Amino acid sequence: MLRAIAMKASPHVVVIGAGTLGMCSALNLIEQGARVTIIEAHAIASGSSGRSVGVVGTQFTDALDILLRVHALGHFRRWESRGLKFNHIGYLRLARTAEQMKLFARSVEMQMQAGFTARLYPAGELRELVPHMSTAGLAGGIFGPDNGYLDPYEMCVFLADEVRSRGGEVRQFCKLLGVKRRSGAYTLETGKGALDCDIVINAAGAWAPAVAELFGQTLHVFSERHEAIVIHLDPPLDYTMPMVMDLVNGEGTGLNFRHEKRGELIAEIHKASSTRLEDPDNYNDQCDDASKVKLAELLLERVPELPGARLGRGWAGLYPVTADHRPFVGLIDPSEERLVTAAGAGGYGIQLAPVLGQMAADWALHGGPVSAPGTERLAPTPDRNVRSFAQHS
Ligand SMILES: Cc1cc2nc3c(=O)[nH]c(=O)nc-3n(C[C@H](O)[C@H](O)[C@H](O)COP(=O)(O)OP(=O)(O)OC[C@H]3O[C@@H](n4cnc5c(N)ncnc54)[C@H](O)[C@@H]3O)c2cc1C
């Protein structure tokens, strides 16, 4: 049993990938007494994590989403007190129908029970939060004043420092190339030589399927390309733009935007049709001109009179997604009990990383997510670890 392995001594765990999921797994493992080495094919945060817009929010209507964020926010608050910069600009999620407002009302209750702060805003009051907003077509919104964003690159560097200061090791430019099994353990072949370990955490993001394959396992994590664009404002706003999530109901299309600095916003476009799957080693990491036009249109609709708004640089990155759009944390195959997967966090891999890392560490050391009961169902079991026909059509 894995639990027995962990009990006999401090196991050596190798974490594959130095994005947010790998970093958070590593720190949680160290805090539980494991010896940890992170190996990263390139530099820290060089995958999806360094291309994210870093939003952390709790404005969800599903109990599991809230539960995960109770754990995640607990870690963020602790790390904030140790120096991680978290910008509490607030998060406003917009609703277009009365039905959606009812769900938001339920979310306010669930969030209050969870210890978060949130309140409903009818359409007529939304301009208190965003004076430039057009409320046409809106029923209202839900607002969490404590939500906000952080710089995901800074988060990874902060966590790497925490890992190193507690005796962990981060090996950059050290790609996993092959796996040999020893009795009850692995020898990993890397670009920088062989590495023996007891347990592996696969936190390789969009590359997690390729890593799983080295262990003879099949993992269905798909790469979706998403784009972000900087918006310059001249003159700057005289208020702080909160994170605004403006999605068309049920379609997942629309946009979000938030404060980045004085005179600068960052926006992200959501396209239901953007589910063409990408090769993580060969995708266009720049923003398309057509997307910039679309973004300008959507932005003009929602905030028509932003002063001197001008589109700036854009970029694209990958959401590592699963068929049911829930992350994978756990074992793919119970007979491969020393390989724990922590991947597939989609568009939430920054905000969920602290709890997913906590769960991954628990799986590695205790055989299940003991400190986050109710999250066992995020394991990549055969019913979840499937190809998504919708995405492939
Ligand atoms: C435009 C955009 C905006 C986003 N906005 C948000 C947001 O606001 N909030 C939010 O929560 N999430 C957001 N996301 C999603 C978030 O960025 C991802 O879910 C998250 O970064 C995934 O982290 P990860 O650690 O799983 O993967 P990654 O960050 O990709 O890390 C995986 C690492 O594994 C390494 N690796 C791969 N193969 C190997 C190997 N063989 N050996 C060693 N290392 C290997 C890679 O080099 C990579 O560094 C956004 C994403 C994009 C693209």
The ligand as an SDF file (V2000), in Angstrom:
LIG
                    3D

 53 58  0  0  0  0  0  0  0  0999 V2000
   -4.8190   33.3170  -21.3200 C   0  0  0  0  0  0  0  0  0  0  0  0
   -5.0250   32.4950  -20.0560 C   0  0  0  0  0  0  0  0  0  0  0  0
   -5.6510   33.0730  -18.9620 C   0  0  0  0  0  0  0  0  0  0  0  0
   -5.8570   32.3170  -17.7950 C   0  0  0  0  0  0  0  0  0  0  0  0
   -6.4220   32.9360  -16.7220 N   0  0  0  0  0  0  0  0  0  0  0  0
   -6.5760   32.2430  -15.5720 C   0  0  0  0  0  0  0  0  0  0  0  0
   -7.1030   32.8960  -14.4240 C   0  0  0  0  0  0  0  0  0  0  0  0
   -7.4240   34.0720  -14.4580 O   0  0  0  0  0  0  0  0  0  0  0  0
   -7.2190   32.1710  -13.2820 N   0  0  0  0  0  0  0  0  0  0  0  0
   -6.8550   30.8610  -13.2120 C   0  0  0  0  0  0  0  0  0  0  0  0
   -7.0080   30.2510  -12.1490 O   0  0  0  0  0  0  0  0  0  0  0  0
   -6.3490   30.2200  -14.2900 N   0  0  0  0  0  0  0  0  0  0  0  0
   -6.1960   30.8770  -15.4630 C   0  0  0  0  0  0  0  0  0  0  0  0
   -5.6670   30.2550  -16.5600 N   0  0  0  0  0  0  0  0  0  0  0  0
   -5.4020   28.8090  -16.4870 C   0  0  0  0  0  0  0  0  0  0  0  0
   -4.0760   28.5010  -15.8060 C   0  0  0  0  0  0  0  0  0  0  0  0
   -3.0650   29.2600  -16.4120 O   0  0  0  0  0  0  0  0  0  0  0  0
   -3.7560   26.9990  -15.9370 C   0  0  0  0  0  0  0  0  0  0  0  0
   -4.8350   26.2070  -15.5040 O   0  0  0  0  0  0  0  0  0  0  0  0
   -2.5530   26.6600  -15.0350 C   0  0  0  0  0  0  0  0  0  0  0  0
   -1.4720   27.5170  -15.3130 O   0  0  0  0  0  0  0  0  0  0  0  0
   -2.1150   25.2130  -15.2180 C   0  0  0  0  0  0  0  0  0  0  0  0
   -0.9870   25.0210  -14.4100 O   0  0  0  0  0  0  0  0  0  0  0  0
   -0.1780   23.6710  -14.4570 P   0  0  0  0  0  0  0  0  0  0  0  0
    0.8340   23.7510  -13.3620 O   0  0  0  0  0  0  0  0  0  0  0  0
   -1.1200   22.5250  -14.4990 O   0  0  0  0  0  0  0  0  0  0  0  0
    0.5110   23.6790  -15.9090 O   0  0  0  0  0  0  0  0  0  0  0  0
    1.7460   24.5280  -16.4660 P   0  0  0  0  0  0  0  0  0  0  0  0
    1.8300   25.8680  -15.8980 O   0  0  0  0  0  0  0  0  0  0  0  0
    1.6780   24.4080  -17.9460 O   0  0  0  0  0  0  0  0  0  0  0  0
    2.9980   23.7270  -15.9280 O   0  0  0  0  0  0  0  0  0  0  0  0
    3.3910   22.4790  -16.4540 C   0  0  0  0  0  0  0  0  0  0  0  0
    4.9010   22.4660  -16.5750 C   0  0  0  0  0  0  0  0  0  0  0  0
    5.3300   21.1490  -16.8700 O   0  0  0  0  0  0  0  0  0  0  0  0
    6.5090   21.2530  -17.6500 C   0  0  0  0  0  0  0  0  0  0  0  0
    6.7430   19.9850  -18.3370 N   0  0  0  0  0  0  0  0  0  0  0  0
    6.0400   19.4510  -19.3660 C   0  0  0  0  0  0  0  0  0  0  0  0
    6.5700   18.2660  -19.7320 N   0  0  0  0  0  0  0  0  0  0  0  0
    7.6240   18.0440  -18.9180 C   0  0  0  0  0  0  0  0  0  0  0  0
    8.5910   16.9920  -18.8150 C   0  0  0  0  0  0  0  0  0  0  0  0
    8.5720   15.9160  -19.6220 N   0  0  0  0  0  0  0  0  0  0  0  0
    9.5670   17.1000  -17.8760 N   0  0  0  0  0  0  0  0  0  0  0  0
    9.6120   18.1690  -17.0370 C   0  0  0  0  0  0  0  0  0  0  0  0
    8.7230   19.1930  -17.1090 N   0  0  0  0  0  0  0  0  0  0  0  0
    7.7520   19.1360  -18.0270 C   0  0  0  0  0  0  0  0  0  0  0  0
    6.1660   22.3930  -18.6090 C   0  0  0  0  0  0  0  0  0  0  0  0
    7.3410   22.9520  -19.1570 O   0  0  0  0  0  0  0  0  0  0  0  0
    5.3970   23.3540  -17.7180 C   0  0  0  0  0  0  0  0  0  0  0  0
    6.2270   24.3670  -17.1700 O   0  0  0  0  0  0  0  0  0  0  0  0
   -5.4200   30.9640  -17.7250 C   0  0  0  0  0  0  0  0  0  0  0  0
   -4.7770   30.4030  -18.8240 C   0  0  0  0  0  0  0  0  0  0  0  0
   -4.5630   31.1580  -19.9760 C   0  0  0  0  0  0  0  0  0  0  0  0
   -3.8680   30.5220  -21.1360 C   0  0  0  0  0  0  0  0  0  0  0  0
  1  2  1  0
  2  3  1  0
  2 52  2  0
  3  4  2  0
  4  5  1  0
  4 50  1  0
  5  6  2  0
  6  7  1  0
  6 13  1  0
  7  8  2  0
  7  9  1  0
  9 10  1  0
 10 11  2  0
 10 12  1  0
 12 13  2  0
 13 14  1  0
 14 15  1  0
 14 50  1  0
 15 16  1  0
 16 17  1  0
 16 18  1  0
 18 19  1  0
 18 20  1  0
 20 21  1  0
 20 22  1  0
 22 23  1  0
 23 24  1  0
 24 25  2  0
 24 26  1  0
 24 27  1  0
 27 28  1  0
 28 29  2  0
 28 30  1  0
 28 31  1  0
 31 32  1  0
 32 33  1  0
 33 34  1  0
 33 48  1  0
 34 35  1  0
 35 36  1  0
 35 46  1  0
 36 37  1  0
 36 45  1  0
 37 38  2  0
 38 39  1  0
 39 40  1  0
 39 45  2  0
 40 41  1  0
 40 42  2  0
 42 43  1  0
 43 44  2  0
 44 45  1  0
 46 47  1  0
 46 48  1  0
 48 49  1  0
 50 51  2  0
 51 52  1  0
 52 53  1  0
M  END
$$$$
